[in-house]
Amino acid sequence: MDIDDLEPRKAKPALKDLTALGVAELKDYIAGLEAEIARARAAIAAKEAQKNAAEAFFKRPS
């Protein structure tokens, strides 16, 4: 059993109503989402680098 199985599942956020937004507002919304995606990718890269460094440090000699 994984520790994640014990934690309550997070509800997915509700989708934003896009019908009331104009073209410029939709473009701004997309730009904000792309910025958040870039931020998430940077966090993933940092965590992977940290994990790889830890694995290299604790690697047993063959």
PQR file with spaces between the fields and no chain letter, atoms N, CA, C, O and H, PARSE charges and radii, in Angstrom:
ATOM       1  N    MET     1       0.848   -1.170    0.000 -0.4000 1.5000
ATOM       2  CA   MET     1       0.000    0.000    0.000 -0.0000 2.0000
ATOM       3  C    MET     1       0.896    1.236    0.000  0.5500 1.7000
ATOM       4  O    MET     1       1.888    1.307    0.726 -0.5500 1.4000
ATOM       5  N    ASP     2       0.530    2.183   -0.812 -0.4000 1.5000
ATOM       6  CA   ASP     2       1.286    3.422   -0.931 -0.0000 2.0000
ATOM       7  C    ASP     2       0.706    4.457    0.030  0.5500 1.7000
ATOM       8  O    ASP     2      -0.491    4.444    0.319 -0.5500 1.4000
ATOM       9  H    ASP     2      -0.276    2.125   -1.402  0.4000 1.0000
ATOM      10  N    ILE     3       1.554    5.345    0.517 -0.4000 1.5000
ATOM      11  CA   ILE     3       1.103    6.382    1.454 -0.0000 2.0000
ATOM      12  C    ILE     3       0.066    7.283    0.792  0.5500 1.7000
ATOM      13  O    ILE     3      -0.809    7.821    1.471 -0.5500 1.4000
ATOM      14  H    ILE     3       2.526    5.355    0.282  0.4000 1.0000
ATOM      15  N    ASP     4       0.156    7.453   -0.529 -0.4000 1.5000
ATOM      16  CA   ASP     4      -0.812    8.284   -1.240 -0.0000 2.0000
ATOM      17  C    ASP     4      -2.215    7.685   -1.193  0.5500 1.7000
ATOM      18  O    ASP     4      -3.204    8.409   -1.302 -0.5500 1.4000
ATOM      19  H    ASP     4       0.867    7.015   -1.080  0.4000 1.0000
ATOM      20  N    ASP     5      -2.302    6.366   -1.033 -0.4000 1.5000
ATOM      21  CA   ASP     5      -3.608    5.718   -0.957 -0.0000 2.0000
ATOM      22  C    ASP     5      -4.350    6.103    0.319  0.5500 1.7000
ATOM      23  O    ASP     5      -5.576    6.009    0.370 -0.5500 1.4000
ATOM      24  H    ASP     5      -1.498    5.778   -0.945  0.4000 1.0000
ATOM      25  N    LEU     6      -3.633    6.528    1.335 -0.4000 1.5000
ATOM      26  CA   LEU     6      -4.247    6.858    2.613 -0.0000 2.0000
ATOM      27  C    LEU     6      -4.759    8.294    2.671  0.5500 1.7000
ATOM      28  O    LEU     6      -5.613    8.621    3.495 -0.5500 1.4000
ATOM      29  H    LEU     6      -2.637    6.604    1.294  0.4000 1.0000
ATOM      30  N    GLU     7      -4.236    9.149    1.795 -0.4000 1.5000
ATOM      31  CA   GLU     7      -4.628   10.550    1.811 -0.0000 2.0000
ATOM      32  C    GLU     7      -5.925   10.745    1.024  0.5500 1.7000
ATOM      33  O    GLU     7      -6.170   10.049    0.039 -0.5500 1.4000
ATOM      34  H    GLU     7      -3.542    8.884    1.126  0.4000 1.0000
ATOM      35  N    PRO     8      -6.745   11.685    1.461 -0.5600 1.5000
ATOM      36  CA   PRO     8      -7.982   11.933    0.705  0.2800 2.0000
ATOM      37  C    PRO     8      -7.658   12.478   -0.682  0.5500 1.7000
ATOM      38  O    PRO     8      -6.711   13.243   -0.863 -0.5500 1.4000
ATOM      39  N    ARG     9      -8.450   12.075   -1.636 -0.4000 1.5000
ATOM      40  CA   ARG     9      -8.230   12.542   -3.012 -0.0000 2.0000
ATOM      41  C    ARG     9      -8.697   13.976   -3.147  0.5500 1.7000
ATOM      42  O    ARG     9      -9.717   14.377   -2.586 -0.5500 1.4000
ATOM      43  H    ARG     9      -9.219   11.454   -1.489  0.4000 1.0000
ATOM      44  N    LYS    10      -7.927   14.738   -3.905 -0.4000 1.5000
ATOM      45  CA   LYS    10      -8.275   16.130   -4.126 -0.0000 2.0000
ATOM      46  C    LYS    10      -9.294   16.214   -5.257  0.5500 1.7000
ATOM      47  O    LYS    10      -9.162   15.540   -6.278 -0.5500 1.4000
ATOM      48  H    LYS    10      -7.098   14.413   -4.361  0.4000 1.0000
ATOM      49  N    ALA    11     -10.290   17.034   -5.063 -0.4000 1.5000
ATOM      50  CA   ALA    11     -11.297   17.232   -6.096 -0.0000 2.0000
ATOM      51  C    ALA    11     -10.688   18.054   -7.234  0.5500 1.7000
ATOM      52  O    ALA    11      -9.904   18.974   -6.998 -0.5500 1.4000
ATOM      53  H    ALA    11     -10.397   17.582   -4.233  0.4000 1.0000
ATOM      54  N    LYS    12     -11.056   17.717   -8.451 -0.4000 1.5000
ATOM      55  CA   LYS    12     -10.572   18.486   -9.593 -0.0000 2.0000
ATOM      56  C    LYS    12     -11.234   19.859   -9.575  0.5500 1.7000
ATOM      57  O    LYS    12     -12.420   19.978   -9.270 -0.5500 1.4000
ATOM      58  H    LYS    12     -11.693   16.970   -8.642  0.4000 1.0000
ATOM      59  N    PRO    13     -10.463   20.899   -9.902 -0.5600 1.5000
ATOM      60  CA   PRO    13     -11.063   22.236   -9.909  0.2800 2.0000
ATOM      61  C    PRO    13     -12.132   22.337  -11.002  0.5500 1.7000
ATOM      62  O    PRO    13     -12.032   21.700  -12.050 -0.5500 1.4000
ATOM      63  N    ALA    14     -13.131   23.133  -10.738 -0.4000 1.5000
ATOM      64  CA   ALA    14     -14.190   23.331  -11.714 -0.0000 2.0000
ATOM      65  C    ALA    14     -13.632   24.069  -12.930  0.5500 1.7000
ATOM      66  O    ALA    14     -12.763   24.932  -12.801 -0.5500 1.4000
ATOM      67  H    ALA    14     -13.212   23.651   -9.887  0.4000 1.0000
ATOM      68  N    LEU    15     -14.138   23.723  -14.097 -0.4000 1.5000
ATOM      69  CA   LEU    15     -13.699   24.389  -15.314 -0.0000 2.0000
ATOM      70  C    LEU    15     -14.235   25.809  -15.357  0.5500 1.7000
ATOM      71  O    LEU    15     -15.360   26.080  -14.936 -0.5500 1.4000
ATOM      72  H    LEU    15     -14.844   23.022  -14.202  0.4000 1.0000
ATOM      73  N    LYS    16     -13.415   26.706  -15.870 -0.4000 1.5000
ATOM      74  CA   LYS    16     -13.793   28.107  -15.956 -0.0000 2.0000
ATOM      75  C    LYS    16     -14.776   28.293  -17.112  0.5500 1.7000
ATOM      76  O    LYS    16     -14.609   27.692  -18.173 -0.5500 1.4000
ATOM      77  H    LYS    16     -12.501   26.487  -16.212  0.4000 1.0000
ATOM      78  N    ASP    17     -15.786   29.114  -16.908 -0.4000 1.5000
ATOM      79  CA   ASP    17     -16.755   29.410  -17.958 -0.0000 2.0000
ATOM      80  C    ASP    17     -16.100   30.380  -18.943  0.5500 1.7000
ATOM      81  O    ASP    17     -15.814   31.527  -18.601 -0.5500 1.4000
ATOM      82  H    ASP    17     -15.922   29.602  -16.046  0.4000 1.0000
ATOM      83  N    LEU    18     -15.871   29.909  -20.153 -0.4000 1.5000
ATOM      84  CA   LEU    18     -15.178   30.712  -21.151 -0.0000 2.0000
ATOM      85  C    LEU    18     -16.127   31.496  -22.046  0.5500 1.7000
ATOM      86  O    LEU    18     -15.683   32.329  -22.836 -0.5500 1.4000
ATOM      87  H    LEU    18     -16.104   28.977  -20.430  0.4000 1.0000
ATOM      88  N    THR    19     -17.413   31.245  -21.937 -0.4000 1.5000
ATOM      89  CA   THR    19     -18.363   31.887  -22.845 -0.0000 2.0000
ATOM      90  C    THR    19     -18.454   33.394  -22.635  0.5500 1.7000
ATOM      91  O    THR    19     -18.772   34.127  -23.572 -0.5500 1.4000
ATOM      92  H    THR    19     -17.774   30.569  -21.295  0.4000 1.0000
ATOM      93  N    ALA    20     -18.185   33.860  -21.443 -0.4000 1.5000
ATOM      94  CA   ALA    20     -18.304   35.292  -21.161 -0.0000 2.0000
ATOM      95  C    ALA    20     -17.040   36.065  -21.508  0.5500 1.7000
ATOM      96  O    ALA    20     -17.034   37.293  -21.428 -0.5500 1.4000
ATOM      97  H    ALA    20     -17.927   33.264  -20.682  0.4000 1.0000
ATOM      98  N    LEU    21     -15.977   35.382  -21.889 -0.4000 1.5000
ATOM      99  CA   LEU    21     -14.703   36.048  -22.155 -0.0000 2.0000
ATOM     100  C    LEU    21     -14.576   36.408  -23.633  0.5500 1.7000
ATOM     101  O    LEU    21     -15.029   35.673  -24.510 -0.5500 1.4000
ATOM     102  H    LEU    21     -15.981   34.384  -21.954  0.4000 1.0000
ATOM     103  N    GLY    22     -13.955   37.543  -23.883 -0.4000 1.5000
ATOM     104  CA   GLY    22     -13.668   37.957  -25.249 -0.0000 2.0000
ATOM     105  C    GLY    22     -12.361   37.336  -25.730  0.5500 1.7000
ATOM     106  O    GLY    22     -11.672   36.648  -24.978 -0.5500 1.4000
ATOM     107  H    GLY    22     -13.587   38.140  -23.170  0.4000 1.0000
ATOM     108  N    VAL    23     -12.033   37.589  -26.991 -0.4000 1.5000
ATOM     109  CA   VAL    23     -10.836   37.008  -27.589 -0.0000 2.0000
ATOM     110  C    VAL    23      -9.581   37.450  -26.844  0.5500 1.7000
ATOM     111  O    VAL    23      -8.726   36.618  -26.540 -0.5500 1.4000
ATOM     112  H    VAL    23     -12.593   38.148  -27.603  0.4000 1.0000
ATOM     113  N    ALA    24      -9.455   38.719  -26.550 -0.4000 1.5000
ATOM     114  CA   ALA    24      -8.276   39.217  -25.837 -0.0000 2.0000
ATOM     115  C    ALA    24      -8.175   38.597  -24.451  0.5500 1.7000
ATOM     116  O    ALA    24      -7.086   38.244  -23.999 -0.5500 1.4000
ATOM     117  H    ALA    24     -10.150   39.395  -26.798  0.4000 1.0000
ATOM     118  N    GLU    25      -9.306   38.467  -23.785 -0.4000 1.5000
ATOM     119  CA   GLU    25      -9.307   37.864  -22.446 -0.0000 2.0000
ATOM     120  C    GLU    25      -8.936   36.380  -22.510  0.5500 1.7000
ATOM     121  O    GLU    25      -8.236   35.875  -21.633 -0.5500 1.4000
ATOM     122  H    GLU    25     -10.191   38.754  -24.153  0.4000 1.0000
ATOM     123  N    LEU    26      -9.401   35.693  -23.538 -0.4000 1.5000
ATOM     124  CA   LEU    26      -9.039   34.284  -23.712 -0.0000 2.0000
ATOM     125  C    LEU    26      -7.544   34.135  -23.975  0.5500 1.7000
ATOM     126  O    LEU    26      -6.908   33.211  -23.466 -0.5500 1.4000
ATOM     127  H    LEU    26      -9.969   36.103  -24.251  0.4000 1.0000
ATOM     128  N    LYS    27      -6.986   35.047  -24.771 -0.4000 1.5000
ATOM     129  CA   LYS    27      -5.541   35.001  -25.036 -0.0000 2.0000
ATOM     130  C    LYS    27      -4.751   35.249  -23.756  0.5500 1.7000
ATOM     131  O    LYS    27      -3.732   34.599  -23.521 -0.5500 1.4000
ATOM     132  H    LYS    27      -7.502   35.797  -25.184  0.4000 1.0000
ATOM     133  N    ASP    28      -5.208   36.174  -22.935 -0.4000 1.5000
ATOM     134  CA   ASP    28      -4.556   36.434  -21.650 -0.0000 2.0000
ATOM     135  C    ASP    28      -4.670   35.216  -20.727  0.5500 1.7000
ATOM     136  O    ASP    28      -3.729   34.868  -20.013 -0.5500 1.4000
ATOM     137  H    ASP    28      -6.036   36.702  -23.126  0.4000 1.0000
ATOM     138  N    TYR    29      -5.834   34.584  -20.759 -0.4000 1.5000
ATOM     139  CA   TYR    29      -6.061   33.383  -19.940 -0.0000 2.0000
ATOM     140  C    TYR    29      -5.109   32.272  -20.372  0.5500 1.7000
ATOM     141  O    TYR    29      -4.517   31.595  -19.531 -0.5500 1.4000
ATOM     142  H    TYR    29      -6.598   34.867  -21.339  0.4000 1.0000
ATOM     143  N    ILE    30      -4.962   32.084  -21.674 -0.4000 1.5000
ATOM     144  CA   ILE    30      -4.046   31.065  -22.195 -0.0000 2.0000
ATOM     145  C    ILE    30      -2.612   31.390  -21.805  0.5500 1.7000
ATOM     146  O    ILE    30      -1.857   30.494  -21.428 -0.5500 1.4000
ATOM     147  H    ILE    30      -5.443   32.634  -22.357  0.4000 1.0000
ATOM     148  N    ALA    31      -2.226   32.658  -21.890 -0.4000 1.5000
ATOM     149  CA   ALA    31      -0.869   33.059  -21.517 -0.0000 2.0000
ATOM     150  C    ALA    31      -0.601   32.748  -20.051  0.5500 1.7000
ATOM     151  O    ALA    31       0.485   32.292  -19.693 -0.5500 1.4000
ATOM     152  H    ALA    31      -2.839   33.386  -22.196  0.4000 1.0000
ATOM     153  N    GLY    32      -1.586   32.993  -19.214 -0.4000 1.5000
ATOM     154  CA   GLY    32      -1.433   32.680  -17.793 -0.0000 2.0000
ATOM     155  C    GLY    32      -1.299   31.179  -17.559  0.5500 1.7000
ATOM     156  O    GLY    32      -0.488   30.745  -16.740 -0.5500 1.4000
ATOM     157  H    GLY    32      -2.469   33.364  -19.504  0.4000 1.0000
ATOM     158  N    LEU    33      -2.090   30.389  -18.275 -0.4000 1.5000
ATOM     159  CA   LEU    33      -1.998   28.936  -18.148 -0.0000 2.0000
ATOM     160  C    LEU    33      -0.640   28.424  -18.626  0.5500 1.7000
ATOM     161  O    LEU    33      -0.045   27.543  -18.004 -0.5500 1.4000
ATOM     162  H    LEU    33      -2.749   30.741  -18.940  0.4000 1.0000
ATOM     163  N    GLU    34      -0.159   28.979  -19.730 -0.4000 1.5000
ATOM     164  CA   GLU    34       1.158   28.566  -20.241 -0.0000 2.0000
ATOM     165  C    GLU    34       2.268   28.928  -19.257  0.5500 1.7000
ATOM     166  O    GLU    34       3.229   28.175  -19.099 -0.5500 1.4000
ATOM     167  H    GLU    34      -0.642   29.694  -20.235  0.4000 1.0000
ATOM     168  N    ALA    35       2.140   30.069  -18.600 -0.4000 1.5000
ATOM     169  CA   ALA    35       3.126   30.457  -17.587 -0.0000 2.0000
ATOM     170  C    ALA    35       3.089   29.479  -16.413  0.5500 1.7000
ATOM     171  O    ALA    35       4.134   29.121  -15.870 -0.5500 1.4000
ATOM     172  H    ALA    35       1.360   30.681  -18.728  0.4000 1.0000
ATOM     173  N    GLU    36       1.902   29.051  -16.026 -0.4000 1.5000
ATOM     174  CA   GLU    36       1.775   28.091  -14.923 -0.0000 2.0000
ATOM     175  C    GLU    36       2.338   26.732  -15.325  0.5500 1.7000
ATOM     176  O    GLU    36       2.950   26.048  -14.505 -0.5500 1.4000
ATOM     177  H    GLU    36       1.053   29.341  -16.467  0.4000 1.0000
ATOM     178  N    ILE    37       2.136   26.338  -16.578 -0.4000 1.5000
ATOM     179  CA   ILE    37       2.708   25.085  -17.076 -0.0000 2.0000
ATOM     180  C    ILE    37       4.233   25.150  -17.041  0.5500 1.7000
ATOM     181  O    ILE    37       4.886   24.191  -16.630 -0.5500 1.4000
ATOM     182  H    ILE    37       1.638   26.894  -17.244  0.4000 1.0000
ATOM     183  N    ALA    38       4.799   26.272  -17.467 -0.4000 1.5000
ATOM     184  CA   ALA    38       6.250   26.447  -17.431 -0.0000 2.0000
ATOM     185  C    ALA    38       6.773   26.375  -15.999  0.5500 1.7000
ATOM     186  O    ALA    38       7.827   25.792  -15.748 -0.5500 1.4000
ATOM     187  H    ALA    38       4.269   27.052  -17.801  0.4000 1.0000
ATOM     188  N    ARG    39       6.047   26.959  -15.074 -0.4000 1.5000
ATOM     189  CA   ARG    39       6.441   26.922  -13.662 -0.0000 2.0000
ATOM     190  C    ARG    39       6.398   25.496  -13.124  0.5500 1.7000
ATOM     191  O    ARG    39       7.279   25.088  -12.367 -0.5500 1.4000
ATOM     192  H    ARG    39       5.191   27.433  -15.277  0.4000 1.0000
ATOM     193  N    ALA    40       5.380   24.743  -13.511 -0.4000 1.5000
ATOM     194  CA   ALA    40       5.271   23.348  -13.079 -0.0000 2.0000
ATOM     195  C    ALA    40       6.389   22.502  -13.683  0.5500 1.7000
ATOM     196  O    ALA    40       6.952   21.642  -13.005 -0.5500 1.4000
ATOM     197  H    ALA    40       4.664   25.075  -14.125  0.4000 1.0000
ATOM     198  N    ARG    41       6.711   22.740  -14.948 -0.4000 1.5000
ATOM     199  CA   ARG    41       7.812   21.999  -15.586 -0.0000 2.0000
ATOM     200  C    ARG    41       9.150   22.306  -14.930  0.5500 1.7000
ATOM     201  O    ARG    41       9.993   21.420  -14.791 -0.5500 1.4000
ATOM     202  H    ARG    41       6.253   23.439  -15.499  0.4000 1.0000
ATOM     203  N    ALA    42       9.350   23.556  -14.527 -0.4000 1.5000
ATOM     204  CA   ALA    42      10.586   23.923  -13.831 -0.0000 2.0000
ATOM     205  C    ALA    42      10.662   23.233  -12.475  0.5500 1.7000
ATOM     206  O    ALA    42      11.735   22.799  -12.058 -0.5500 1.4000
ATOM     207  H    ALA    42       8.666   24.276  -14.640  0.4000 1.0000
ATOM     208  N    ALA    43       9.538   23.132  -11.791 -0.4000 1.5000
ATOM     209  CA   ALA    43       9.510   22.442  -10.493 -0.0000 2.0000
ATOM     210  C    ALA    43       9.808   20.955  -10.678  0.5500 1.7000
ATOM     211  O    ALA    43      10.522   20.362   -9.869 -0.5500 1.4000
ATOM     212  H    ALA    43       8.666   23.485  -12.129  0.4000 1.0000
ATOM     213  N    ILE    44       9.270   20.354  -11.729 -0.4000 1.5000
ATOM     214  CA   ILE    44       9.548   18.941  -12.019 -0.0000 2.0000
ATOM     215  C    ILE    44      11.030   18.743  -12.291  0.5500 1.7000
ATOM     216  O    ILE    44      11.639   17.808  -11.770 -0.5500 1.4000
ATOM     217  H    ILE    44       8.690   20.835  -12.386  0.4000 1.0000
ATOM     218  N    ALA    45      11.614   19.615  -13.103 -0.4000 1.5000
ATOM     219  CA   ALA    45      13.035   19.504  -13.426 -0.0000 2.0000
ATOM     220  C    ALA    45      13.895   19.634  -12.174  0.5500 1.7000
ATOM     221  O    ALA    45      14.868   18.897  -12.014 -0.5500 1.4000
ATOM     222  H    ALA    45      11.120   20.374  -13.525  0.4000 1.0000
ATOM     223  N    ALA    46      13.549   20.554  -11.294 -0.4000 1.5000
ATOM     224  CA   ALA    46      14.306   20.741  -10.057 -0.0000 2.0000
ATOM     225  C    ALA    46      14.199   19.508   -9.164  0.5500 1.7000
ATOM     226  O    ALA    46      15.193   19.078   -8.577 -0.5500 1.4000
ATOM     227  H    ALA    46      12.758   21.152  -11.425  0.4000 1.0000
ATOM     228  N    LYS    47      13.008   18.942   -9.060 -0.4000 1.5000
ATOM     229  CA   LYS    47      12.823   17.751   -8.221 -0.0000 2.0000
ATOM     230  C    LYS    47      13.556   16.546   -8.818  0.5500 1.7000
ATOM     231  O    LYS    47      14.134   15.745   -8.084 -0.5500 1.4000
ATOM     232  H    LYS    47      12.201   19.290   -9.537  0.4000 1.0000
ATOM     233  N    GLU    48      13.532   16.418  -10.148 -0.4000 1.5000
ATOM     234  CA   GLU    48      14.251   15.314  -10.786 -0.0000 2.0000
ATOM     235  C    GLU    48      15.756   15.462  -10.590  0.5500 1.7000
ATOM     236  O    GLU    48      16.452   14.474  -10.355 -0.5500 1.4000
ATOM     237  H    GLU    48      13.062   17.069  -10.744  0.4000 1.0000
ATOM     238  N    ALA    49      16.258   16.688  -10.685 -0.4000 1.5000
ATOM     239  CA   ALA    49      17.684   16.921  -10.470 -0.0000 2.0000
ATOM     240  C    ALA    49      18.072   16.584   -9.036  0.5500 1.7000
ATOM     241  O    ALA    49      19.119   15.982   -8.800 -0.5500 1.4000
ATOM     242  H    ALA    49      15.692   17.490  -10.876  0.4000 1.0000
ATOM     243  N    GLN    50      17.244   16.966   -8.093 -0.4000 1.5000
ATOM     244  CA   GLN    50      17.510   16.667   -6.688 -0.0000 2.0000
ATOM     245  C    GLN    50      17.490   15.158   -6.448  0.5500 1.7000
ATOM     246  O    GLN    50      18.336   14.630   -5.728 -0.5500 1.4000
ATOM     247  H    GLN    50      16.393   17.455   -8.285  0.4000 1.0000
ATOM     248  N    LYS    51      16.535   14.477   -7.045 -0.4000 1.5000
ATOM     249  CA   LYS    51      16.433   13.022   -6.908 -0.0000 2.0000
ATOM     250  C    LYS    51      17.656   12.340   -7.515  0.5500 1.7000
ATOM     251  O    LYS    51      18.222   11.423   -6.920 -0.5500 1.4000
ATOM     252  H    LYS    51      15.848   14.906   -7.631  0.4000 1.0000
ATOM     253  N    ASN    52      18.058   12.791   -8.701 -0.4000 1.5000
ATOM     254  CA   ASN    52      19.230   12.201   -9.357 -0.0000 2.0000
ATOM     255  C    ASN    52      20.499   12.436   -8.543  0.5500 1.7000
ATOM     256  O    ASN    52      21.353   11.555   -8.450 -0.5500 1.4000
ATOM     257  H    ASN    52      17.597   13.536   -9.184  0.4000 1.0000
ATOM     258  N    ALA    53      20.619   13.617   -7.959 -0.4000 1.5000
ATOM     259  CA   ALA    53      21.789   13.902   -7.133 -0.0000 2.0000
ATOM     260  C    ALA    53      21.806   13.011   -5.894  0.5500 1.7000
ATOM     261  O    ALA    53      22.863   12.518   -5.501 -0.5500 1.4000
ATOM     262  H    ALA    53      19.925   14.333   -8.034  0.4000 1.0000
ATOM     263  N    ALA    54      20.661   12.803   -5.286 -0.4000 1.5000
ATOM     264  CA   ALA    54      20.582   11.936   -4.107 -0.0000 2.0000
ATOM     265  C    ALA    54      20.898   10.491   -4.484  0.5500 1.7000
ATOM     266  O    ALA    54      21.608    9.796   -3.756 -0.5500 1.4000
ATOM     267  H    ALA    54      19.802   13.203   -5.606  0.4000 1.0000
ATOM     268  N    GLU    55      20.374   10.043   -5.615 -0.4000 1.5000
ATOM     269  CA   GLU    55      20.657    8.679   -6.053 -0.0000 2.0000
ATOM     270  C    GLU    55      22.145    8.493   -6.348  0.5500 1.7000
ATOM     271  O    GLU    55      22.717    7.450   -6.031 -0.5500 1.4000
ATOM     272  H    GLU    55      19.798   10.607   -6.207  0.4000 1.0000
ATOM     273  N    ALA    56      22.769    9.498   -6.950 -0.4000 1.5000
ATOM     274  CA   ALA    56      24.199    9.408   -7.243 -0.0000 2.0000
ATOM     275  C    ALA    56      25.017    9.402   -5.957  0.5500 1.7000
ATOM     276  O    ALA    56      26.022    8.698   -5.862 -0.5500 1.4000
ATOM     277  H    ALA    56      22.305   10.345   -7.208  0.4000 1.0000
ATOM     278  N    PHE    57      24.593   10.181   -4.974 -0.4000 1.5000
ATOM     279  CA   PHE    57      25.311   10.249   -3.711 -0.0000 2.0000
ATOM     280  C    PHE    57      25.244    8.924   -2.953  0.5500 1.7000
ATOM     281  O    PHE    57      26.237    8.478   -2.378 -0.5500 1.4000
ATOM     282  H    PHE    57      23.777   10.753   -5.051  0.4000 1.0000
ATOM     283  N    PHE    58      24.080    8.310   -2.959 -0.4000 1.5000
ATOM     284  CA   PHE    58      23.895    7.077   -2.199 -0.0000 2.0000
ATOM     285  C    PHE    58      24.100    5.815   -3.019  0.5500 1.7000
ATOM     286  O    PHE    58      23.825    4.711   -2.547 -0.5500 1.4000
ATOM     287  H    PHE    58      23.274    8.673   -3.426  0.4000 1.0000
ATOM     288  N    LYS    59      24.584    5.974   -4.251 -0.4000 1.5000
ATOM     289  CA   LYS    59      24.815    4.822   -5.105 -0.0000 2.0000
ATOM     290  C    LYS    59      25.935    3.956   -4.527  0.5500 1.7000
ATOM     291  O    LYS    59      27.001    4.449   -4.159 -0.5500 1.4000
ATOM     292  H    LYS    59      24.808    6.871   -4.635  0.4000 1.0000
ATOM     293  N    ARG    60      25.662    2.666   -4.461 -0.4000 1.5000
ATOM     294  CA   ARG    60      26.657    1.736   -3.925 -0.0000 2.0000
ATOM     295  C    ARG    60      27.641    1.361   -5.029  0.5500 1.7000
ATOM     296  O    ARG    60      27.244    1.126   -6.170 -0.5500 1.4000
ATOM     297  H    ARG    60      24.795    2.266   -4.760  0.4000 1.0000
ATOM     298  N    PRO    61      28.915    1.308   -4.685 -0.5600 1.5000
ATOM     299  CA   PRO    61      29.898    0.884   -5.686  0.2800 2.0000
ATOM     300  C    PRO    61      29.658   -0.571   -6.069  0.5500 1.7000
ATOM     301  O    PRO    61      29.311   -1.398   -5.225 -0.5500 1.4000
ATOM     302  N    SER    62      29.844   -0.869   -7.333 -0.4000 1.5000
ATOM     303  CA   SER    62      29.609   -2.242   -7.809 -0.0000 2.0000
ATOM     304  C    SER    62      30.804   -3.116   -7.541  0.5500 1.7000
ATOM     305  O    SER    62      30.787   -4.302   -7.873 -0.5500 1.4000
ATOM     306  H    SER    62      30.126   -0.198   -8.019  0.4000 1.0000
